[in-house]
Amino acid sequence: MRAPLVVWVLARPGDAGLPLLDPPPQGVRFVVGWDPASFDGAPAPDALLDCWAGPTRIVAALQRAPGLRWIHARSAGLDHVLVPEVVAHPARLTNGRGAFSPALAEFVVAALFYFAKDLRRLVAQQAAGAWEPFDTERLEGRTVGIVGYGDIGRAVAARLQPLGVSILALRRRPDISRGDPLVSENFPPERLLELMARSDDVVVSLPLTPETHGFVGRDAISAMRRTAVLVNVGRGPTVDEEALVEALAQGRLRGAALDVFETEPLPAASPLWRLPNVLLSPHCADHVPGWVDEAMRVFLQQLERFRRDEPLRDEVDKARGY
């Protein structure tokens, strides 16, 4: 009889996703722990599920699992997972790609409507009992540049294009999106400034890697139109936050909607809290009913493929970081 497939699960006690692992799939044994020392004496794992444990716990678990063949990060972002020890380890790596994209895409649409319809002004006038009609804008006919046209970026395009929005998509390999019916034009990274200048609004959905750190820099922000809105649902450090604050404070940008920041939680001293043309979300734009369950379902689908020795979907290139 074949030995059970052993999966170590790095998860806090009471983690919302753990009920989906009970009962385990046939032929699979889960060992759950938060402190890596709790795995001492447990059967050696074939796979490791990281439920947002952080690099210290992941590395400590790897040191106890020399035969590990697969690591799955429940998160979509991998900047807190891809430490040198993980990159050097021979285990394959997958992540929660796709689980969070629909909710993040809806946040982007909401943010663009927030500025187009000036919802802040509507709420303020309602609170003041002020009847002061004003003109608003439509999204139809606008051009939105998406910097980082991966799974999240395409989910954004799928919701904006039916509204009459034209999509400019930037990715490291634009040939991948050639023929995509959602995209009007594809851009390589070296044409970032052109995309920023031609876009009515810009959505950033980049992963954080050494190449993308500060990718949307001062020059890129300066290239944007004064009437443009920047929305970031990728990772905070991919955008030069100081340059963005300056542009917003000086009125060189209409606004920004941010779900991610260079430092999280956002420090109380950050001027972003006090700028009237900023919409802030405390990195929770993807927190919708069932969001953890959906991330666990992505893992379980991958687990079935791993158990059957089938190719894993969307395997991460650890050298590139996504």
Secondary structure, DSSP 4 states (H G I P E B T S, - for coil): -PPPEEEEEE--TT-TTGGGGSSPPTTEEEEEESSGGGGTTSPPPSEEEESS--HHHHHHHHHT-TT--EEEESSS--TTT--HHHHHS-SEEE--TTTSHHHHHHHHHHHHHHHHTTHHHHHHHHHHT---------STT-EEEEES-SHHHHHHHHHHGGGT-EEEEE-S-GGGGTT-TT-SEEE-GGGHHHHHHH-SEEEE-----TTTTT-B-HHHHHTS-TT-EEEE-S-GGGB-HHHHHHHHHTTSSSEEEES--SSSSPPTT-GGGT-TTEEE--S-TT--TTHHHHHHHHHHHHHHHHHTTPPPTT---TTTT-
